[in-house]
């Protein structure tokens, strides 16, 4: 329900591999699924928070018709099925930079529209 805790998942995976009789090197093999990894780390609550944040970005991309952001999101969602992208420094940097830069762009545009609207109301 609440996961094993951030930082403890690899030890649990290594113990499970040993219990299954697999003679694998320690700390070399992970879950190879980002969603499963998040669930192991922070449980169902963490997974739900992650999925809601992804859904918010997806909704924003659809409403703003930002097909580049939508493509980035779909690419990462597919990659999340086969690899722990956010467990590596290069993956989390690329994901956070691309998603946040586009979301900040949309937020800046929204603020410009609000400011222009309030300026128009002041003129009346």
mmCIF file of the C-alpha atoms, coordinates in Angstrom:
data_MODEL
# 
_entry.id   MODEL 
# 
loop_
_atom_site.group_PDB 
_atom_site.id 
_atom_site.type_symbol 
_atom_site.label_atom_id 
_atom_site.label_alt_id 
_atom_site.label_comp_id 
_atom_site.label_asym_id 
_atom_site.label_entity_id 
_atom_site.label_seq_id 
_atom_site.pdbx_PDB_ins_code 
_atom_site.Cartn_x 
_atom_site.Cartn_y 
_atom_site.Cartn_z 
_atom_site.occupancy 
_atom_site.B_iso_or_equiv 
_atom_site.pdbx_formal_charge 
_atom_site.auth_seq_id 
_atom_site.auth_comp_id 
_atom_site.auth_asym_id 
_atom_site.auth_atom_id 
_atom_site.pdbx_PDB_model_num 
ATOM 1   C CA . UNK A 1 1   ? 0.000   0.000   0.000   1.00 0.00 ? 1   UNK A CA 1 
ATOM 2   C CA . UNK A 1 2   ? 2.719   2.488   0.973   1.00 0.00 ? 2   UNK A CA 1 
ATOM 3   C CA . UNK A 1 3   ? 5.699   0.824   -0.735  1.00 0.00 ? 3   UNK A CA 1 
ATOM 4   C CA . UNK A 1 4   ? 9.101   -0.107  0.634   1.00 0.00 ? 4   UNK A CA 1 
ATOM 5   C CA . UNK A 1 5   ? 10.345  3.463   0.838   1.00 0.00 ? 5   UNK A CA 1 
ATOM 6   C CA . UNK A 1 6   ? 12.609  5.467   -1.389  1.00 0.00 ? 6   UNK A CA 1 
ATOM 7   C CA . UNK A 1 7   ? 16.064  3.921   -1.420  1.00 0.00 ? 7   UNK A CA 1 
ATOM 8   C CA . UNK A 1 8   ? 15.040  0.518   -0.065  1.00 0.00 ? 8   UNK A CA 1 
ATOM 9   C CA . UNK A 1 9   ? 13.616  -0.985  -3.249  1.00 0.00 ? 9   UNK A CA 1 
ATOM 10  C CA . UNK A 1 10  ? 16.903  -2.302  -4.649  1.00 0.00 ? 10  UNK A CA 1 
ATOM 11  C CA . UNK A 1 11  ? 17.622  -4.215  -1.434  1.00 0.00 ? 11  UNK A CA 1 
ATOM 12  C CA . UNK A 1 12  ? 14.149  -5.761  -1.574  1.00 0.00 ? 12  UNK A CA 1 
ATOM 13  C CA . UNK A 1 13  ? 14.585  -6.716  -5.236  1.00 0.00 ? 13  UNK A CA 1 
ATOM 14  C CA . UNK A 1 14  ? 17.992  -8.275  -4.524  1.00 0.00 ? 14  UNK A CA 1 
ATOM 15  C CA . UNK A 1 15  ? 16.495  -10.259 -1.625  1.00 0.00 ? 15  UNK A CA 1 
ATOM 16  C CA . UNK A 1 16  ? 13.632  -11.456 -3.833  1.00 0.00 ? 16  UNK A CA 1 
ATOM 17  C CA . UNK A 1 17  ? 16.047  -12.484 -6.607  1.00 0.00 ? 17  UNK A CA 1 
ATOM 18  C CA . UNK A 1 18  ? 18.093  -14.462 -4.062  1.00 0.00 ? 18  UNK A CA 1 
ATOM 19  C CA . UNK A 1 19  ? 14.940  -16.092 -2.644  1.00 0.00 ? 19  UNK A CA 1 
ATOM 20  C CA . UNK A 1 20  ? 14.000  -17.173 -6.160  1.00 0.00 ? 20  UNK A CA 1 
ATOM 21  C CA . UNK A 1 21  ? 17.373  -18.878 -6.542  1.00 0.00 ? 21  UNK A CA 1 
ATOM 22  C CA . UNK A 1 22  ? 18.738  -16.425 -9.088  1.00 0.00 ? 22  UNK A CA 1 
ATOM 23  C CA . UNK A 1 23  ? 22.453  -15.837 -8.752  1.00 0.00 ? 23  UNK A CA 1 
ATOM 24  C CA . UNK A 1 24  ? 22.515  -12.219 -9.958  1.00 0.00 ? 24  UNK A CA 1 
ATOM 25  C CA . UNK A 1 25  ? 24.985  -9.463  -9.087  1.00 0.00 ? 25  UNK A CA 1 
ATOM 26  C CA . UNK A 1 26  ? 23.727  -7.161  -6.325  1.00 0.00 ? 26  UNK A CA 1 
ATOM 27  C CA . UNK A 1 27  ? 22.292  -3.760  -7.328  1.00 0.00 ? 27  UNK A CA 1 
ATOM 28  C CA . UNK A 1 28  ? 22.486  -4.484  -11.065 1.00 0.00 ? 28  UNK A CA 1 
ATOM 29  C CA . UNK A 1 29  ? 18.922  -5.481  -11.960 1.00 0.00 ? 29  UNK A CA 1 
ATOM 30  C CA . UNK A 1 30  ? 15.869  -3.298  -11.411 1.00 0.00 ? 30  UNK A CA 1 
ATOM 31  C CA . UNK A 1 31  ? 12.163  -3.649  -12.127 1.00 0.00 ? 31  UNK A CA 1 
ATOM 32  C CA . UNK A 1 32  ? 12.424  -2.385  -15.754 1.00 0.00 ? 32  UNK A CA 1 
ATOM 33  C CA . UNK A 1 33  ? 9.066   -0.654  -15.445 1.00 0.00 ? 33  UNK A CA 1 
ATOM 34  C CA . UNK A 1 34  ? 8.837   2.920   -14.165 1.00 0.00 ? 34  UNK A CA 1 
ATOM 35  C CA . UNK A 1 35  ? 5.264   2.538   -12.940 1.00 0.00 ? 35  UNK A CA 1 
ATOM 36  C CA . UNK A 1 36  ? 6.109   -0.624  -10.983 1.00 0.00 ? 36  UNK A CA 1 
ATOM 37  C CA . UNK A 1 37  ? 9.218   1.063   -9.585  1.00 0.00 ? 37  UNK A CA 1 
ATOM 38  C CA . UNK A 1 38  ? 7.198   4.045   -8.339  1.00 0.00 ? 38  UNK A CA 1 
ATOM 39  C CA . UNK A 1 39  ? 4.659   1.683   -6.811  1.00 0.00 ? 39  UNK A CA 1 
ATOM 40  C CA . UNK A 1 40  ? 7.444   -0.267  -5.075  1.00 0.00 ? 40  UNK A CA 1 
ATOM 41  C CA . UNK A 1 41  ? 8.982   2.974   -3.793  1.00 0.00 ? 41  UNK A CA 1 
ATOM 42  C CA . UNK A 1 42  ? 5.961   4.905   -2.597  1.00 0.00 ? 42  UNK A CA 1 
ATOM 43  C CA . UNK A 1 43  ? 3.052   2.515   -2.926  1.00 0.00 ? 43  UNK A CA 1 
ATOM 44  C CA . UNK A 1 44  ? -0.291  3.075   -4.563  1.00 0.00 ? 44  UNK A CA 1 
ATOM 45  C CA . UNK A 1 45  ? -0.518  6.632   -3.218  1.00 0.00 ? 45  UNK A CA 1 
ATOM 46  C CA . UNK A 1 46  ? 2.727   7.604   -4.922  1.00 0.00 ? 46  UNK A CA 1 
ATOM 47  C CA . UNK A 1 47  ? 1.657   5.923   -8.143  1.00 0.00 ? 47  UNK A CA 1 
ATOM 48  C CA . UNK A 1 48  ? -1.674  7.756   -8.101  1.00 0.00 ? 48  UNK A CA 1 
ATOM 49  C CA . UNK A 1 49  ? 0.025   11.112  -7.535  1.00 0.00 ? 49  UNK A CA 1 
ATOM 50  C CA . UNK A 1 50  ? 2.415   10.393  -10.398 1.00 0.00 ? 50  UNK A CA 1 
ATOM 51  C CA . UNK A 1 51  ? -0.421  9.330   -12.715 1.00 0.00 ? 51  UNK A CA 1 
ATOM 52  C CA . UNK A 1 52  ? -2.487  12.423  -11.838 1.00 0.00 ? 52  UNK A CA 1 
ATOM 53  C CA . UNK A 1 53  ? 0.458   14.673  -12.649 1.00 0.00 ? 53  UNK A CA 1 
ATOM 54  C CA . UNK A 1 54  ? 0.956   12.903  -15.983 1.00 0.00 ? 54  UNK A CA 1 
ATOM 55  C CA . UNK A 1 55  ? -2.791  13.207  -16.681 1.00 0.00 ? 55  UNK A CA 1 
ATOM 56  C CA . UNK A 1 56  ? -2.620  16.957  -15.984 1.00 0.00 ? 56  UNK A CA 1 
ATOM 57  C CA . UNK A 1 57  ? 0.214   17.387  -18.504 1.00 0.00 ? 57  UNK A CA 1 
ATOM 58  C CA . UNK A 1 58  ? -1.678  15.208  -21.007 1.00 0.00 ? 58  UNK A CA 1 
ATOM 59  C CA . UNK A 1 59  ? -4.850  17.285  -20.572 1.00 0.00 ? 59  UNK A CA 1 
ATOM 60  C CA . UNK A 1 60  ? -2.902  20.539  -20.983 1.00 0.00 ? 60  UNK A CA 1 
ATOM 61  C CA . UNK A 1 61  ? -1.216  19.245  -24.137 1.00 0.00 ? 61  UNK A CA 1 
ATOM 62  C CA . UNK A 1 62  ? -4.575  18.271  -25.627 1.00 0.00 ? 62  UNK A CA 1 
ATOM 63  C CA . UNK A 1 63  ? -6.334  21.534  -24.693 1.00 0.00 ? 63  UNK A CA 1 
ATOM 64  C CA . UNK A 1 64  ? -3.470  23.690  -25.984 1.00 0.00 ? 64  UNK A CA 1 
ATOM 65  C CA . UNK A 1 65  ? -3.022  21.468  -29.044 1.00 0.00 ? 65  UNK A CA 1 
ATOM 66  C CA . UNK A 1 66  ? 0.664   21.165  -28.270 1.00 0.00 ? 66  UNK A CA 1 
ATOM 67  C CA . UNK A 1 67  ? 1.436   18.091  -30.329 1.00 0.00 ? 67  UNK A CA 1 
ATOM 68  C CA . UNK A 1 68  ? 5.147   18.260  -29.561 1.00 0.00 ? 68  UNK A CA 1 
ATOM 69  C CA . UNK A 1 69  ? 4.439   18.019  -25.813 1.00 0.00 ? 69  UNK A CA 1 
ATOM 70  C CA . UNK A 1 70  ? 1.941   15.257  -26.509 1.00 0.00 ? 70  UNK A CA 1 
ATOM 71  C CA . UNK A 1 71  ? 4.563   13.373  -28.523 1.00 0.00 ? 71  UNK A CA 1 
ATOM 72  C CA . UNK A 1 72  ? 7.142   13.781  -25.758 1.00 0.00 ? 72  UNK A CA 1 
ATOM 73  C CA . UNK A 1 73  ? 4.650   12.525  -23.206 1.00 0.00 ? 73  UNK A CA 1 
ATOM 74  C CA . UNK A 1 74  ? 3.635   9.495   -25.280 1.00 0.00 ? 74  UNK A CA 1 
ATOM 75  C CA . UNK A 1 75  ? 7.302   8.674   -25.923 1.00 0.00 ? 75  UNK A CA 1 
ATOM 76  C CA . UNK A 1 76  ? 8.109   8.742   -22.213 1.00 0.00 ? 76  UNK A CA 1 
ATOM 77  C CA . UNK A 1 77  ? 4.965   6.803   -21.261 1.00 0.00 ? 77  UNK A CA 1 
ATOM 78  C CA . UNK A 1 78  ? 5.951   4.005   -23.650 1.00 0.00 ? 78  UNK A CA 1 
ATOM 79  C CA . UNK A 1 79  ? 9.549   4.107   -22.400 1.00 0.00 ? 79  UNK A CA 1 
ATOM 80  C CA . UNK A 1 80  ? 8.251   3.897   -18.812 1.00 0.00 ? 80  UNK A CA 1 
ATOM 81  C CA . UNK A 1 81  ? 6.726   0.507   -19.643 1.00 0.00 ? 81  UNK A CA 1 
ATOM 82  C CA . UNK A 1 82  ? 10.118  -1.004  -20.470 1.00 0.00 ? 82  UNK A CA 1 
ATOM 83  C CA . UNK A 1 83  ? 12.703  0.884   -18.410 1.00 0.00 ? 83  UNK A CA 1 
ATOM 84  C CA . UNK A 1 84  ? 13.197  2.883   -15.213 1.00 0.00 ? 84  UNK A CA 1 
ATOM 85  C CA . UNK A 1 85  ? 13.846  6.159   -17.024 1.00 0.00 ? 85  UNK A CA 1 
ATOM 86  C CA . UNK A 1 86  ? 13.420  8.368   -13.962 1.00 0.00 ? 86  UNK A CA 1 
ATOM 87  C CA . UNK A 1 87  ? 15.866  6.281   -11.929 1.00 0.00 ? 87  UNK A CA 1 
ATOM 88  C CA . UNK A 1 88  ? 18.773  7.594   -13.971 1.00 0.00 ? 88  UNK A CA 1 
ATOM 89  C CA . UNK A 1 89  ? 20.135  11.108  -13.866 1.00 0.00 ? 89  UNK A CA 1 
ATOM 90  C CA . UNK A 1 90  ? 20.041  11.577  -17.643 1.00 0.00 ? 90  UNK A CA 1 
ATOM 91  C CA . UNK A 1 91  ? 16.436  10.356  -17.850 1.00 0.00 ? 91  UNK A CA 1 
ATOM 92  C CA . UNK A 1 92  ? 15.054  12.521  -15.073 1.00 0.00 ? 92  UNK A CA 1 
ATOM 93  C CA . UNK A 1 93  ? 16.883  15.617  -16.372 1.00 0.00 ? 93  UNK A CA 1 
ATOM 94  C CA . UNK A 1 94  ? 15.561  15.168  -19.908 1.00 0.00 ? 94  UNK A CA 1 
ATOM 95  C CA . UNK A 1 95  ? 12.019  14.355  -18.764 1.00 0.00 ? 95  UNK A CA 1 
ATOM 96  C CA . UNK A 1 96  ? 11.782  17.233  -16.295 1.00 0.00 ? 96  UNK A CA 1 
ATOM 97  C CA . UNK A 1 97  ? 13.367  19.752  -18.673 1.00 0.00 ? 97  UNK A CA 1 
ATOM 98  C CA . UNK A 1 98  ? 11.104  18.944  -21.615 1.00 0.00 ? 98  UNK A CA 1 
ATOM 99  C CA . UNK A 1 99  ? 7.872   18.674  -19.631 1.00 0.00 ? 99  UNK A CA 1 
ATOM 100 C CA . UNK A 1 100 ? 8.507   21.701  -17.410 1.00 0.00 ? 100 UNK A CA 1 
ATOM 101 C CA . UNK A 1 101 ? 9.693   23.966  -20.220 1.00 0.00 ? 101 UNK A CA 1 
ATOM 102 C CA . UNK A 1 102 ? 6.503   23.328  -22.181 1.00 0.00 ? 102 UNK A CA 1 
ATOM 103 C CA . UNK A 1 103 ? 4.266   23.653  -19.145 1.00 0.00 ? 103 UNK A CA 1 
ATOM 104 C CA . UNK A 1 104 ? 5.970   26.943  -18.186 1.00 0.00 ? 104 UNK A CA 1 
ATOM 105 C CA . UNK A 1 105 ? 5.426   28.171  -21.736 1.00 0.00 ? 105 UNK A CA 1 
ATOM 106 C CA . UNK A 1 106 ? 1.696   27.493  -21.450 1.00 0.00 ? 106 UNK A CA 1 
ATOM 107 C CA . UNK A 1 107 ? 1.558   29.090  -17.998 1.00 0.00 ? 107 UNK A CA 1 
ATOM 108 C CA . UNK A 1 108 ? 3.306   32.224  -19.317 1.00 0.00 ? 108 UNK A CA 1 
ATOM 109 C CA . UNK A 1 109 ? 0.829   32.447  -22.197 1.00 0.00 ? 109 UNK A CA 1 
ATOM 110 C CA . UNK A 1 110 ? -2.082  32.108  -19.779 1.00 0.00 ? 110 UNK A CA 1 
ATOM 111 C CA . UNK A 1 111 ? -0.677  34.872  -17.576 1.00 0.00 ? 111 UNK A CA 1 
ATOM 112 C CA . UNK A 1 112 ? -0.269  37.127  -20.636 1.00 0.00 ? 112 UNK A CA 1 
ATOM 113 C CA . UNK A 1 113 ? -3.899  36.558  -21.553 1.00 0.00 ? 113 UNK A CA 1 
ATOM 114 C CA . UNK A 1 114 ? -5.048  37.320  -18.003 1.00 0.00 ? 114 UNK A CA 1 
ATOM 115 C CA . UNK A 1 115 ? -2.980  40.524  -17.912 1.00 0.00 ? 115 UNK A CA 1 
ATOM 116 C CA . UNK A 1 116 ? -4.269  41.635  -21.300 1.00 0.00 ? 116 UNK A CA 1 
ATOM 117 C CA . UNK A 1 117 ? -7.840  40.939  -20.198 1.00 0.00 ? 117 UNK A CA 1 
ATOM 118 C CA . UNK A 1 118 ? -7.408  42.917  -16.963 1.00 0.00 ? 118 UNK A CA 1 
ATOM 119 C CA . UNK A 1 119 ? -5.845  45.814  -18.917 1.00 0.00 ? 119 UNK A CA 1 
ATOM 120 C CA . UNK A 1 120 ? -8.801  45.793  -21.282 1.00 0.00 ? 120 UNK A CA 1 
ATOM 121 C CA . UNK A 1 121 ? -11.246 45.918  -18.353 1.00 0.00 ? 121 UNK A CA 1 
ATOM 122 C CA . UNK A 1 122 ? -9.335  48.861  -16.847 1.00 0.00 ? 122 UNK A CA 1 
ATOM 123 C CA . UNK A 1 123 ? -9.666  50.802  -20.109 1.00 0.00 ? 123 UNK A CA 1 
ATOM 124 C CA . UNK A 1 124 ? -13.441 50.578  -20.004 1.00 0.00 ? 124 UNK A CA 1 
# 
